Amino acid sequence: MAGTPIHLNELEKHVDSVYEAVIIIAKRAKQINDEQKRLIEMEYGLDDESDNYDEDELTENDRLADREYLKLPKPTKIALEEMLTGQLKFEYLNKDQ
């Protein structure tokens, strides 16, 4: 599954450097991933303890949740699109705060 190449100039339109963009996109992707996981856990009645499971102990509900999670758009792709379309807002906290 190949992605579309992105010119670094596109990222630099929204931030001061490519490195800054990578950090911001990664943090946003983690937020998206956590939210997707939480929504699926709520939908299928799972809890955080289901992360530490033995493959033999998976229930049908666990298997359905895993399949549903795999169908979702990838968090990094969503975060990158948010950055490129200007939807991703960020700010730096002052060290004094």
KOLPA-424691 format. One line per 4 residues: their letters; for each residue x, y, z of N, C-alpha, C. Coordinates in pm, whole numbers, plus 32768, in hexadecimal, padded with zeros to 4 digits. Example, Ala and Ser with C-alpha at 12.3 -4.5 7.8 and 13.67 -1.06 7.14 Angstrom:
<rs>
as = 8527,7DC7,830C,84CE,7E3E,830C,8528,7EB6,830C; 8505,7F1F,82C4,8557,7F96,82CA,850A,8003,8313
</rs>
This chain:
<rs>
magt = 8054,7F8C,8000,8000,8000,8000,805A,807C,8000; 8071,80B5,7F8D,80C7,8129,7F81,8078,81A9,7F97; 80B8,8207,7FD6,8079,8288,7FED,80A6,82EC,7F84; 8069,835E,7F86,808D,83C9,7F2B,8101,8418,7F67
pihl = 816A,8430,7F1B,81DB,847D,7F52,81B0,850D,7F71; 81E9,8542,7FDA,81CC,85CB,8003,824D,861A,7FFF; 824A,868B,7FBF,82C0,86E1,7FB9,82D3,8724,8040; 834D,8729,806C,836C,8764,80EE,8341,87F6,80F5
nele = 8340,883A,8084,8314,88C6,8081,8284,88D4,80B0; 8233,886F,8096,81A7,8873,80C0,819C,8876,8158; 81EF,8827,819B,81EE,8826,822D,8223,88AA,8265; 8289,88DF,8227,82C7,895A,8259,826D,89D4,8248
khvd = 8200,89C8,81FF,819F,8A36,81F6,8154,8A46,827A; 8151,89DB,82CA,8102,89DB,8344,8155,89E0,83C4; 81D5,89C2,83B9,822F,89C2,842D,82B7,89F9,8402; 830E,8A0E,8465,8392,8A46,8447,83F3,89E1,840C
svye = 83E4,8961,842F,8440,88FD,83FB,83F9,8877,83EB; 8433,8821,839C,83FC,879B,8386,83FE,874C,8408; 8467,875E,8458,8472,8715,84D6,8401,873A,8535; 83E1,87B9,8537,8372,87E9,8589,82F0,87A9,8559
avii = 82DE,87A1,84D7,8265,8764,849F,825A,86D1,84C6; 82C9,8689,84C3,82C8,85FB,84E6,829A,85E8,8576; 82CF,8639,85D1,82AA,862E,865F,8216,864E,8672; 81E7,86B7,8635,815C,86E1,8644,80FE,8677,8609
iakr = 811E,8645,8593,80CC,85DD,8553,80CB,855E,85A7; 813D,8538,85DD,8145,84BF,8630,80EF,84CC,86AE; 80F5,853F,86EE,80A3,8554,8767,800F,8551,8745; 7FEA,858E,86D7,7F5D,858E,86AE,7F30,8500,8688
akqi = 7F86,84B5,8645,7F65,842B,861F,7F4E,83D5,869B; 7F9C,83EB,8704,7F88,83A2,8780,7F00,83C4,87BE; 7EDA,8444,87BB,7E57,846D,87ED,7DE8,8427,879F; 7DF4,8426,871B,7D8E,83E7,86C6,7D87,8351,86E3
ndeq = 7DFA,8310,86EE,7DFF,8281,870A,7DBB,8261,878F; 7DDA,82AF,87F5,7D9D,8299,8879,7D05,82AA,8873; 7CD8,830E,882A,7C47,8326,881D,7C03,82B4,87D1; 7C40,8286,8764,7C07,8216,8719,7BFD,819A,8771
krli = 7C66,8180,87BB,7C69,810C,8813,7BFB,8116,887E; 7BEE,818D,88B9,7B88,81A2,8921,7AFB,818D,88EA; 7AE1,81BF,8873,7A5C,81B1,8837,7A3B,811E,881B; 7A9C,80D3,87EA,7A85,8045,87CE,7A71,7FF8,8850
emey = 7AC1,8019,88B6,7AB1,7FD6,8938,7A27,7FEF,8970; 79F5,806A,8962,796E,808A,8992,7906,803E,8942; 7916,803A,88C0,78B4,7FF8,8869,78AA,7F63,8885; 791C,7F23,88A0,791D,7E93,88B5,7924,7E6B,8948
gldd = 791C,7ECC,89A1,791C,7EAE,8A30,799E,7E73,8A61; 7A0C,7EA1,8A2A,7A8F,7E6F,8A54,7ACB,7ED0,8AB8; 7B31,7EA4,8AFF,7B77,7EFC,8B5B,7C0C,7EFA,8B3D; 7C58,7F4C,8B85,7CE8,7F56,8B6C,7D31,7ED4,8B87
esdn = 7CFA,7E7E,8BDB,7D3D,7E01,8BFB,7D40,7DA1,8B84; 7CED,7DBC,8B1F,7CEC,7D64,8AAA,7D6A,7D74,8A56; 7DBE,7DDB,8A76,7E3E,7DEB,8A30,7E9E,7D7B,8A52; 7E94,7D45,8ACA,7EEE,7CDB,8AF9,7EA6,7C56,8AF2
yded = 7E9A,7C20,8A7A,7E4F,7BA5,8A69,7EA6,7B38,8A2D; 7E79,7AC1,8A44,7EB7,7A4D,8A07,7E67,7A2F,8988; 7EA8,7A13,891B,7E64,79FC,889A,7DF6,7993,88A6; 7E08,792F,88FB,7DA4,78C5,890C,7D29,78F4,8959
elte = 7D36,7963,89A3,7CC9,7994,89F7,7C72,79FE,89B4; 7C8A,7A1B,8936,7C3C,7A81,88F0,7BAB,7A54,88E2; 7B50,7AAF,8900,7AC3,7A94,88ED,7A9A,7AC2,8862; 7A24,7AA0,8839,79F2,7ACC,87B6,79E9,7B65,87B4
ndrl = 79C2,7BA0,8824,79BA,7C32,882E,7A44,7C72,8818; 7AAC,7C34,8851,7B34,7C66,883E,7B5B,7C5F,87AB; 7B38,7BF2,876A,7B5B,7BE2,86DC,7B10,7C48,8685; 7A92,7C61,86A4,7A46,7CC6,8659,7A82,7D51,866D
adre = 7AA8,7D70,86E7,7AE4,7DF2,8704,7B68,7E01,86B9; 7BB9,7D99,86B6,7C38,7D9F,866D,7C21,7DB8,85D9; 7BC0,7D73,859F,7BA2,7D86,8510,7B70,7E14,84F6; 7B1C,7E46,854F,7AE6,7ECD,853F,7B57,7F35,8546
ylkl = 7BB4,7F20,85A3,7C24,7F7B,85B4,7C7B,7F7F,8537; 7C90,7F0C,84F9,7CE3,7F06,8481,7CA3,7F4C,840A; 7C1F,7F5A,840A,7BD8,7F9A,839B,7BE0,8033,83A1; 7C01,8069,8417,7C03,80F9,8427,7C77,8138,83DA
pkpt = 7C67,81B7,83B3,7CD7,81FC,8371,7D4E,8205,83D0; 7DC3,8202,839A,7E3C,8205,83EB,7E4D,828F,842D; 7E69,8292,84AE,7E75,8311,84F7,7EDF,836F,84BD; 7F4F,833A,8490,7FB8,838F,8459,7F89,83D4,83DA
kial = 7F40,838B,8388,7F0C,83C5,830C,7EA8,8435,832B; 7E53,841F,838D,7DF1,8486,83B5,7E3A,8502,83E7; 7E9D,84EF,843F,7EE7,8560,8478,7F32,85AD,840B; 7F6D,8566,83AD,7FB4,85A8,833F,7F54,85FA,82EA
eeml = 7EE1,85C1,82CB,7E7D,860B,827D,7E4D,8687,82C9; 7E3C,8679,834B,7E14,86EC,839C,7E7E,875A,8395; 7EFD,8734,839A,7F6A,8796,8392,7F69,87DB,830B; 7F5D,878D,82A0,7F65,87C5,8219,7EEE,881C,81F4
tgql = 7E7B,8803,8232,7E04,8853,8213,7DF1,88C6,8276; 7E4E,88D4,82D4,7E46,8942,8334,7DE4,892B,83A5; 7DB2,88B2,83B4,7D54,8893,841F,7D98,8877,84A4; 7E18,8857,849F,7E62,8833,8518,7E9C,88B3,8554
kfey = 7E6A,88D7,85C8,7E98,894F,860E,7EED,8925,8684; 7F55,896E,869D,7FAE,894F,870D,7FE8,89D1,8741; 8016,89CC,87BB,8059,8A41,87F6,80C2,8A10,8858; 8120,8A65,8873,818A,8A45,88D2,816B,8A8A,8956
lnkd = 817E,8A41,89C1,816D,8A7C,8A44,81ED,8AC4,8A6B; 81DD,8B37,8AA9,8252,8B7F,8ADB,828F,8B32,8B4E; 830F,8B3A,8B5D,8352,8AF5,8BCB,8326,8B2E,8C52; 82F5,8BAA,8C53,82C8,8BEA,8CCF,8243,8BB1,8D00
q = 81F8,8B70,8CAA,8173,8B3F,8CCF,817A,8ABC,8D18
</rs>
